[in-house]
Amino acid sequence: MAYFPAVQPDADTTTSGGANSLGVYASEESKLVRRLPQERMARYAALEIMAEDPTIDSAVKLHMAHALSARSDTNQVVSIESITDDKDPIVNELRDTLQKRINRELNEWAYSAAIYGASYVRVYGTKGKGITNIRSDYYTHPRFIKKFEKAGQLAGYTTTYQGTSGTQNIIRLMPPWTFVGFEIPHWKSVSNLEPTNVGIRPVDLSLDDYEAEALVESQEYGASLIETGYQPWLDLLDAICSLNASRRNAARLERLIGVSTGRLDPEKAAKYINLISSQILQTDKAVSTRSLRNGFVQTVINRIFPMFGEKGRMDVNTVQGTPDINGLEDVLFHVKRLGGALGVDPSMLGFGDFLSGGIGDGGFFRVSIMAAMKANLLRLAIQNGIQRLCEIHVAYKYNKIFLDGQQPWRIVFNSVSTALEREEQENLESRANIASSLSGIVATLDQEFSATDKRAFLNFLWTHILKKDEESFKLVFPEGKQAEQPQEKEEDDGY
């Protein structure tokens, strides 16, 4: 394999002759299926090379455009807003301190998370002031960060650049609030690779005292958006290399020159052949040098061989290959396969001839739901990271910690409507039509709502048909509002 170093065969599978037990030499070995390395550092190296491919880079930027598009008036991707209409001082502090910095660095964090599965920032804070600095540079690259857990809960971080402890084999954990990770949710587990245990005691699930367990290195480092495209990407590279080689071979012209030596003795015939070949060689060399200076490659190859006949006779024949046009279909197949693995339609990656009109009106946006699903994962990673930054700032500044769902702020994305949102809007519209039809039927059968509980019917429409929560129903239809209306009507009749 030309792209990554080949795996050396095991010592017990080789023989003294240099071949393995099957009698196949190393130069003839070729893996049919090439998997992305499970070891994290090796996987990062492969993903970094993949990200330099223009097709994969376009797919990643499309996902980022889906998830993190900025508003045209403010150029902001996200905003920190208050849950209530009141001007909360905590929310104002978060907006004034973090919002501008987050919008400035957000694309860098998102791109790293999309490629490697996670992006980490070093957070510096001071009590009474909040977060004073957010560091994101070479030293915070995911390859230098390790997470450690205790009973499935984050215990802290270690990094390559944290000095020496003076004692070997001692883990110096940095507190969990020193780093914030923008990690794409991990939807698969590595069942055949046990986490690294850095303690003496083994993991014992029968114990209730989980605090006594040893530290283990976490396996949750996010999931790259491009890791599933590793095999299709290698297949595409192989197909492109084969196609380019076929094109170069087809462009090469081989000239067969037969020089007749007549009745010359072997010594004179050799001198005669050498004279002609040296003249042709000098001419070819001069032409090749001039072509290379102009950016071209000499594609004409002369081959001289002696022949019997009259002296001075020379025959020239040319041989030219034909390119394999069918090889282009293999490239297109691997492009489609790579686009499916990346969650982006190939037509969105610059291959406009793949656009099809046979999938119906609006069918293209249905296909782009695949891209919207991965873009939603990227947005979720960014939202979780920003939420963590806000919590750390409030803890430093106000010495407060809010439970989940009780924070006075919320993270709002200013992105345009994606295919998922469009699908949700269409589903809501269809459910609203069903609710309207049911309301018309009930109003026709029971106009005064004498046999029907009006509030229960409204609750059924709101929660079961429109799929809205109970809390919003209580806000829109207060419980005491229905009892006030008949009383007001009686007062009006009495007046």
N, C-alpha and C positions, 0 to 999 in steps of 0.2 A: 504494500500500500504506500503510495507516494506522499500522502498527506501527513501521516503520523508514523512514528517509529513502529516497526513490526514487533510483535511479542516473540521473544526468543523461546524455542521449544524447551520443554523440561529435559533435565539431564537423563532421567530414566527412560525417555522415549527415543534417545538417540543411540546410534551405533558408532563403532570405531570408524566407519567409512564416511561419517558426516551426514548420513541420511537418517530419517526417523524409521520407526518400525514398519511403516508402510512402504518404505523404499522411495519416498518422494523427497527430493532435495529442497532446501529452504527457499531457493530462488523460484521454485515451482509452486510454493504454497500460496493459497489465496483464500481468505475467509469469505464465505457467502453472506454472512450476517455480521455486521460490525456494530457493536453496542456502545453506547456512551458509557464512559467509566463511572463506576459507583463511588470511587474515592473522590472526595470533594475537590481537592486541589487539581487533580487530573481533569475532572469535569469542567472546572473553571477555565483551564487552558484550552480545552476543545471548544467551549462556548464562546470564548474570546475570538478564536479564529473564525468561527461561524458568523459572528456579528460583523466581520469585515466584508462578508459577501454582500454585494449590492442588493440582491433580491431579498435576503433576510433582513438587511437594514431597512429596506422599504416597508416590509411587513411590520417590523417593530415600530416604526414611526407612524404607521397607520393605526396601530393599536393605541399609541400615545395620543394621536389626534382624536380618536374616538373617546378616550377616557378623560383627557386633560386639554380641552380646547379653551382658549381664553376669550373673554368678552372683548368686543371691538372697541368699546368706549374706555374701559379701564385697563385692559390687557392683563386682567387678573384671572387665574385659573380657579382658585378657591377663595372663599371668604368665611370669616368666623362671625356668626350671627347669634343673637340672643333668642332663646326659645320663647320667651314672653315679649310683650311689646315694651316693657319697662326698660329703661337704660341701666342695665346692670353694670356696676363698676368693674367686676371681674371680667366680663365680656369685653368691655371697652379697653381694659388693660391688655387682654390677649390680642385684640385687634390692633392696637397701637404698637405693641412690642413685637409680635410674631408674624402677623399677616404679610407684611411687605417682604420680610426675609424668606418666608416660606414660598411665596410666589416667585421670588427670584431664583431659588435653588431647586424648585420642584421638578423641572424637566430633567435635571441631572440625576436626581434621586430616582425618578421613574425609569429613566433609560437603564441605569444600573440594575434596578430591580427586574426589569423585563429581560435583561440578558442573563444575569446570574441567579435570579430568583429572590435576591435580597439586596438591600442597600442600607448601610449603617452610617450613622452620624454620631459624633462625640458631643455630648451636651455638657456645658459648663454653667454652673449656677451658683448663686450666693443667696443666703437667707436674707429675706427682706427686700431683695431686688428682683429675684426671679432668674430666668435664663439670661446669661450675659453673652454667651457665644455658642454657635452651632458649627461644629467643624466637619467638613466633608472634603477630603482630599485623598492623596495616595495612601496615607497611613490608616485610613478608615476603610480600605477596600475589604470586601468580604473574605478574601483569602487570609487576611491577618487577624480575623475575629473568630473567637470560639465562644459558644454558649454552653453553660452548664446548668443542669436541672437537678432538682431533688424531689422525687416522687411526682414528676411531671410538671413541677412549677419552676419558673425561672429563678435561679439562685444568683447568677451574676455572669460577668464576661471576663475573658482574658484576651490579651492582644499581644502580638509579637513585639510591639514597641511600648513596653511598660517597665523597662529596666530589669535588673537582675536582683534576685532575692538573696543571693549568697548561699542558699541551701538548695541542693539538688532535689528534684522530684517533689516540689511543694507548689501547689496551685495557689496563686495569689489572685483571688477573685476581686474584680472591680464591682461595685454595687450595681444592681439592675437599672438604676436611673442614670448611669453614666453614659449609656448608649441607648439609642432608639433605632429600632429596625423597621424598615419598610419592606415587609416580607409578603410575597404573594402566597396566598393560602396553599398549603401542601395537601393535595388530594390523593396522594398515594403514600404507602408506608414501605419502608425497606425491611421486609420480614426476615431476610437471610443475612442481615448484617447487624450484629448486636452492638448497642452503644458502648463506648469506652468507659469502663468503670475506673475512677481514679482513687477509690478508697480501698480499705482493707476488707470491709464486710461486703459480702455479695448482696444482691437485691433479693429481698425476702418479702413477697406479697402477703404472707400470713401475718405479718406484724402490723399492729394498728399504729404504732409510733413511727410515722413516716419521717419525722424529723431526724430520727437516728440513722436513716439510710445514708449511704455514701453518695457523693456527687457522681453524676454521669454526664458525658457530653451529649448535648442535644442533637437530634437528627432533623429538627425542624429549622432548616435554613431556607425555606421558601422553595418554590418550583419555577424554573425558568420557562418563559413563554415559548422558547425556541428549542428546548431540549428534545421534544418529540420529532423534530425535523432533522435529527442527526443522520439517521440512516438514509432518508430520501436525499439529503444534501450531498452525502458522499456518492450516492448513485448518480446524481445529477453531474457532479464533477467528473466522474468516470465517463459518462456519456459525452460531456463536452470535450474532454481530452481526446476521446476516440474520434469524435467528429472533426476536431481540429487537425489531428494526425492524418485522417483520411483526406482532408482538404489539401494539406501540405504535400502529401504523397501524390495527389492528383495534379498538383501544380508543377511537379518535378518532371523535367523532360530528359530522358536518357538517350544519348546519341551514340550509336554503334558505328564505329569507323573501321572499315576493313582496308588494310594497306597491303597491296600485292608486292611480294619480294622477288617475283620472277624466278630466275635461275641463280640468284646470288647464293654464295656459300653462307653457312650459318653466321659466321663472324660479321661479314658485310651486311647481311640481312638484319642482324641485331643493331648495328650502327645506324642503318637506314631507318629502322623503326624508332630508335631512340631519338634521332634527329627530328622526325616528324612529331613524336609525342612531346618532346621538349618545347617545340614551337607552339603547339596547342596548349600545353600547360602554362607557358608564360602568358599567352593571350588570355586564358581563363583566369589566371591570377590577377592580371591587370583589370579585367572586367569585374571580378568579384570585389576587389579593393575599391574600385570606383562606385560599385553598387552599394557597398556597406556604408561608404561615406554619405551617400544620398538616402540611406535608410531602407535599402532593399536587400534582398537575399538572392544570391545566384542560384537559380533552379535548373540550370542546364549542366548535365554531367556527361563528359565524353569518355568513352571506353574504346581503346584501340587494340586490335588483335590482327595478327598476320593472316594472309590468305594467299593461296596459290593462283597464279595467272600471269598475265602480262605485266612487266615491270612498269611502274608509274601509275598503275590503275588504282583507283580509290573508290570504295563504295560507302555511302553514308545512309544509314537507316535510323529512324527515330522511334522510340517507344514511349508512350504517354499513358498514364493511368486515368481511370474515370472515377470521380467522387461517388461515394455511396450516399445518394440522396435519401434513402430509406432511414439512414441513421438519424435524420432530423426528427422523425417520429418518436424515437426513443427519448430524445431530449425533451420534447413536449410532454411526453408521458411523465417523466420525472419532475418536470415543472409543476404539473397538475398535482402530483403526489406531495411535493413539497408545500404547495399552497394549501392543501388540505391539512397537512400536519401543523402548519403555522396558523391555521384558522382564518386565512385570507384567500379570497377568490383570486386565481391567477390573473384575471382581467383587471384587478385592482393593483397588480404589481407591474403594470406596463404592457401586458400581453393583451392588447385590445382585440386581437382576432378571436379570442376565446369568448367574447360577448355573444350571448345567444338570445334570440328573440322568441324561442319556443317555450319559455317557462312562464309565460303569462304576464299580464300587467302588474308591475310591482314585484315580480319574482326576484329581481336582482337584490332588492333590499331584504327579502326573506333569506337569501343566501348569506348576506352580510351579517346575519344574526350570529354566525360562528365567530366572526371578528368581534362583535359586540360582547359576547360572553367572555372572551379573554380580556377585552378592554375593561369589563366590569371587575375582573379579578385584579387587574392593575389598579383600578380606582379604589378598590377595597384595601389594598396594601397601603396606598397613600393615605387614605382616610384613617386607618388604624395608627399609622405613624404620627400623623398630625394630632390625633386625639391624645396620643401618649405625650407629645411635646407640650400640649396645653395642660395636661395633668401635672407634669413635672414643674412647669412654670408656676402654677397655682400653689403647689406644695412648697416651693421655695419662697414665693412672694407672700402668701397669706397663711401658710402653715395649715392648709385645708386639703382634705381628700374627699372627693365625692364618689358615692356609689354609682354603679352603672345605671344609666337612665335618669339620674338626678342632677346631672351637670346642667348649669344654666346656659351653656353654649351648644352650638351645633355646627358641623362642618358642611358647607354648602358648595357644591361644584357648579361652575358656570358653563359647563359643556353643553354642546348642542344636543338635540334629541337624537338618540341612537336607534338602531333597529329594535332593540328590546323595549325601549320606551314607546316607540311607535306601535309595537305589538300590544303593549299594555293599554295604550290609549284606545286602540281599536276594540280590545276585549271589554274595556270599561264602557265604551259606547254601545256595544251589543247588549251588555248586561243592563244598561240604562233603558234600552228599548224594551227589554223583557219586563223590567219593573214598571215601566209606563203602561204596558199592556195589562199586567196584573191589576194595576190600580184602576184602569178603566173597567175591567170586568167586575171588580168588587164594587165600584161606585155604581155600576148599572144594577147589580143585584141588591145592594143595600145602600141606598143613597144617604140615609140618615145615620148609618153606622149603628143601628139599633141592635143588630145581631152580631156585629163584628167589633172586637176591641181595636179601636183605632191606633192606639199607641203600640200595641203588640204587632199589629200589621205593619206599621212603619218600621218597627225594630226588625221584623222579618225581612222587609225589603232592603234595609240599610246594611244588615250584617250578613244575610245569606245570599242575596242577589247581587248587591253592589260590592260585597266583600270588604266592607269597612269595619273598623274596630268599634267596640262598645263605648269607649271613652268619647270618640267623636260623635257618636249618636247622642250621648247625654248632653254634649255641648250644643248640638244643633236643635235637639228636641228636649228642652228641660222638662223635668217631671212635673213641676208645679205650673207650667205654662198652660197646660190643657185645662186645669181647674179654674184658672183665672178668667178665661174667656167667657164661660157661661155666666159668671157673676157680673162681669162688665155688661153683658147683653141685658141682664135683668135690670140693672141700674138705668140703662138707657131706655128700656120700656117703661120703667116707672116715671122717668122724667117726662 
